[in-house]
Amino acid sequence: MHHFEAGAATLRGEAAHHLGRVLRAEPGQLYELSNGESVWLARTERVGQDSIEFALVEPLPAQASRLRITLLLSIVKFDRFEWALEKAAELGADEIVPLCAERSENGLVSAAVKRAVRWERILLEASQQARRLRVPQLRAAAIAASAFTNAPDGIRLLLSERDGAAPMREALGTNAAPGDRTTVLPITLAIGPEGGWTDAEISAGAAAGFAAVSLGTAILRTETAVCAALAAVQYALGESRVTESNNASPAAARPEKRAAKR
């Protein structure tokens, strides 16, 4: 959904086709719509072949996170990589950069560009499931050293299983003190491939200001590390879901479906 205007909204494209043809939307049904900035409860007015028109009923409580999480995710076997994408979207990643790590398989790296459309669809559907305001942005695949250098300013953490990596709780703890919870807090997480980072990549990360951190003594698969790291960040630095929605009207409390921004 691109924008709301004059009490109405129109859904077009693939999302409209899916809602109308697959989910069989009908006039009078209620859905939650997001334009990336706000959320409204909306009533279906007209279902066409290529578009669906809605009347906006009432705004719903929506809380944008102060966290801006960039995930540098090493390319691994696609079934596991795509599962990781799904969970990253659900757990709050805002931007995802597929990494061509030195130990990523060459065949997977070469085929990654052809998967971009599929990966964007996975992110969209996962964002709808999690009722997120925005769909994470999928960036072009990048070499690890380049991605480290171009990472946003802020907290930069590189997940490592090597001796000497600090516990992640310590790295997050220094930023978890109460304060201005409205200030945007950029965080970049770099997660390696099977076999881990090479010495050159560890050095490149350190040179770019990444702190090597550990999730514990166990050696985790890439997709497991994604879930654990993002959950740890949300626990330490994220916001509670307790908002004025606790006093929401019955209409706002209905478990309606959300059409996330595309």
N, C-alpha and C positions, 0 to 999 in steps of 0.2 A: 504494500500500500504506500503510494508516494506522498499523498497529502490529503488532508481533510479540508473541505471548503463548503461554507454556507449550510452546515448541518447535514452534509452528504459526503459520500465517498464512493469511488468506483474501483473495483478490482479487475485487473486485466492480465492477459498473458497466461502463462502456464499455471499460475496459482488459481486463476479464475476457471480454467479448464478442469483442474483437479477438483476444485470445490463444487463446480456445477455438474460435471459429468461423472466423476468418480464417487464423490460424497453425496451427490444428488441433492444439492441445496435447493430449497423451495422458498417462495415468498413468505414472510412472516417469521422465519427462523432467526434466532439471535446468535451473534458471533462477537468475539472480541477482536477489534482491529487495532493494529499498531502502525504508526507512520515513522517509527524510529525515535520519536520524541515524546509521544503521549499514547494513551490507550483509551479507546471508547467501546462501550457496548453499542452494537449496531444491529439494526433489523433489516433483513433482506427485503428489498423492494421489487427488484426485477432480475431474473436470471436469463441472460442471453447466451448466444453461442460462444462469444469471445469476451464477455464482460459480465460482471455482476454489480448491480447498484444497491447501495445501502443508505438507510437513513440513520443518522447518529442519534442514539437515545440518551446516553449520559456518559460523562467521563468516568473512568475508573482509576483508582489509586495506582500509581506507577512510580517506582523509585529507581532512578538510574544510579548505578554503582559509581563510586569515586575511583575505583580501580580501573586502570587501562592496561589490560594484560596482553602482552605480545608473546606468542608461543613459537619458538624456533624448534620445529619438530623434524628430526631426522627421518628420512624416507626409509621405511622398512617394508616388509611384504604387505601388499595392498589390503588384504583382508584385515590385518591388524592395524595398519595405518588409518584405514577408514573408520574402524571402531574407535580409534583414538581421536579422530576428528569429531565424531559424534559426541563423545564424552567431553571433549574440550569445549564444544559449543554449549553443552548443558552446564558446565562448571564455570563459565564466565570468561573464556578467552575472547578477546576483541579482535585480534589480528593473528593470523597463522601463516608462518613462512615455512614451506617444506624445505628441509635442508639436504643438500647433496653432500653428506658427510663422506669422509674418506673411506669409511667402511660400509657405506651404503652400496648395495649391489648395482653395478653399472646398468644392467637391464632395467631395473626398476627406475633408476634416475632418468633413463632415456624415455621410458614410457609415461613418466609422470605428467608431462604436458598434455597428453591425451586424456588424462583423468580429471582435468580441472573442472569441467562442467559437472561431472558426477560428484566431485567433492563439494562444489558449491551447493548442489542440491542436498547433500547430506547435512551441510551446515544449516541450511534453511529449515529443513524438517526438524532437526534437533533443537533449533532455536524456538520453533513453534511449540514443540513438546515442552520445553523449559519455560515458555512464556516470557521470553526475553524481549526487550524493547528493540534491539538491533541484532542483525545477523552478523557474525564475525566476518571480517574481510579476509579472503584468501589471496595471498600475494604469490608472485612468481617464485618458482624454486630458485634457491641461491646457494652458492658455496658457503660453507660454514664461516670461514674467516671473514668474508664479505658481509655476511649477515650480522656477525658480532660487531663489526665496525659501524654498521648502519643502524644498530638497535637504538630505540628511543632513549633519551636521557632518563635517569631514574634508577630504580633498583634493578641490578642485572645479576642473575643467578644462573650458574651452569651446574646442572646435576652431574655428579661424579661419584663413582664407586671407589675411587683411589684413596689410599691412606693420606691423611692430612686435610681432607675435605671437612669443613665445619658442619655440624648438624644444622639442618635447615631451620629448625626452631630458633637457633641463635641469630641467624641472619634476619629472620622475620621479626624477632623479638624487639630489635632496636627501632623498628618502625611501627610497633603495635601500641605505643603509648597513646592515651586519650589526647585528643587535640581537635583541630579543625577537620571534621569528617566530611566537609564539602569540597576540600581541595583535591584536585585530581592527582592520583598517585600512579605514575607509570611503573610497570613491572615487566621485565623480560625474563622468560624462563627458556633455557636452552637444554634440550633433551637429546641425548645421543642415540646411535643405532646399536644393533647387535654387535657385541665386541667392544663397545665403548668408544670414547674419543681417542684419537691418536695423540702422541706427545705434541705434535705441531698444532693441533686444534686446541689442546689445553693451553698452550702458550699464547695462541692467538686470542683466546677468550680472556686470559689474564691481561694481555696488553690492551684489550678493549674495555677493561674495567669490570669484567665478570668475576664474581666471587664463586669459587668452587664449593658446592654444598652437597650434603648427603642426606638421604631419607632413611638411613639406618644401615644395619650390617648386611641385610639381604641384597642380593643382586636382582634387580627388577627388570622385567621386560619393558620395552619402550612404552607400550600402551599403558602398562600398570603405573609407570613413573608419571605419566601425564595425569592420571586420575589422582594419584597421591599428592603430587606437587600442587596442582590446582586446588584441591580440597584443603591443603595446608594453608595456602595463601588466603583462601576465602575465610577459613576459620580464624586466622590471625589478624587479617586486615579488612575483611569484608563487612558489610552492613547486615544487621538483623532484618528479617522480613517483617518485623512488627512495625506497622505504620498505621495511619488512620484507617486502613482497610479493616481493622478490627471492629470499627463502628460503621462499616459499609452498609448500604441499603440492601434489602433482599435481592434486588435486581443485580447489584454489583457482585453479590456473593455467588451467583449462579455459576456452575462449572461450564461456562461456554467455551467454544473453541476460539483460538486466536489466529488471525492471519498476519504473520510477521512481515515486516518490511522486506522487500526483495531488492 
